[in-house]
Every structure is written in structure tokens, then in C-alpha cells.
Amino acid sequence: MRNLLKKINDALGLTKSESIVFWFLIIAFTFGIIVKLVYGDVVKDEPSKFDYSVFDEEFEKRSAEIEKFISNRGDTLSENFGERDAGFKVSSFKVNINTATKEELMKIPGVGPKMAEQIIKHREIYGKFKRIEDIMNVKGIGQKKFEKMKNYLTIN
């Protein structure tokens, strides 16, 4: 038996480590097949008896919370989610990027603490933004990010 295993290892060109892993996998696979043949399928063809209604209730509850949150806001989301959601309402707010604090800047979609700091730093070094498009001069804000945030920006 040992000679047969050695011949197989040599024919496959396996190192000692590879041989150990190879034979372990073969033995584990064979054992799994034997267990499957002896015990068969644990779950026969019985329909599922799990009660999904708990998840349905949770889904409905969370959906209602989201709808309530969104309905308490006012502007359209079409610029963020495309034409298919074009009548959907959310909050209408504008942030003056020339005077806003870090916390106010963080209310803009896509602006976190570090980005807010970068905007303020850019404003301190180069002065006020002359148009909202100038915010794209801040490192990390490109055309794509600007498109998502432009409806929330003002310089007045």
C-alpha cells in the first residue's frame, strides 16, 4: 500500500507537504460520501416549516420608519437616484460653503469629517469659493461627487 501511495505521489510530482494535504482531502471527501450514503439526506423532501412572518413584520416596521423619515423631508431625490424616483421628496436645505462650520458641511451628502476639514482648509488658504463648482478644487471632490452634492450647496 505504501509503495502505491509513493508511486502516485511521484507520478503527480507532489512535495511531502502537498502529498499530506492531497491525501487528507481525498480521505475527507471519501468519508463524506460514505456518511452521505449511510445516512442519506438529513432533510428529506419536507417543505420548510420555518415561520417567515416574523421577518415580514420586521420588514414592514422598518419600511414604515424609513417612509416616515423621508416624508418629513422636502426636496426631490431624482438627482441622486435617477428618473425612476423623480417625485420622491426629501429635505430641502442648502449649505453655504463659504461660511459653513465643519458640522454644517457634514450634512452635505458625501461629506464626512475629513472632507469637511479639507473644505475649510481650502477656503482658508484660497479664500471664498466664487461659484459652487469651485468646490471641485478641493482634493477628493471630483465631478461625480460634485453631482451628488451640488443641490445642497450655495455661496450666498
CORWOBEL-V392768 format. One record per pair of residues at least 4 apart in sequence whose C-alpha atoms are under 7 Angstrom apart, sorted by the first residue. I is the first residue (numbers start at 0). J is the second residue. If there is no record, write none. Layout:
# CORWOBEL-V392768
I:J
I:J
This chain:
# CORWOBEL-V392768
0:4
1:5
2:6
3:7
4:8
5:9
6:10
7:11
8:12
8:13
8:18
9:13
13:17
13:18
14:18
15:19
16:20
17:21
18:22
19:23
20:24
21:25
22:26
23:27
24:28
25:29
26:30
27:31
28:32
29:33
30:34
31:35
32:36
33:37
34:38
35:39
35:40
51:55
52:56
53:57
54:58
55:59
56:60
57:61
58:62
59:63
60:64
61:65
62:66
63:67
64:68
65:69
66:70
67:71
69:88
69:89
70:88
70:89
72:88
72:89
72:90
73:88
73:89
73:90
73:91
74:88
74:89
74:90
74:91
75:85
75:86
75:87
75:88
75:89
76:80
76:84
76:85
76:87
76:88
76:89
77:81
77:82
77:84
77:85
78:147
79:147
80:84
81:85
92:151
93:151
93:152
93:153
94:99
94:103
94:104
94:151
94:152
94:153
95:99
95:152
95:153
95:154
95:155
96:152
96:153
96:154
97:127
97:128
97:154
99:103
99:104
100:104
101:105
101:115
101:116
102:106
104:110
104:115
105:110
105:111
105:112
105:115
107:148
107:151
108:148
110:114
110:115
111:115
112:116
113:117
114:118
115:119
116:120
117:121
117:137
118:122
118:137
119:123
120:124
121:125
121:137
122:126
122:127
128:133
128:154
129:133
130:154
131:152
131:153
131:154
135:140
135:141
135:142
135:145
140:144
140:145
141:145
142:146
143:147
144:148
145:149
148:152
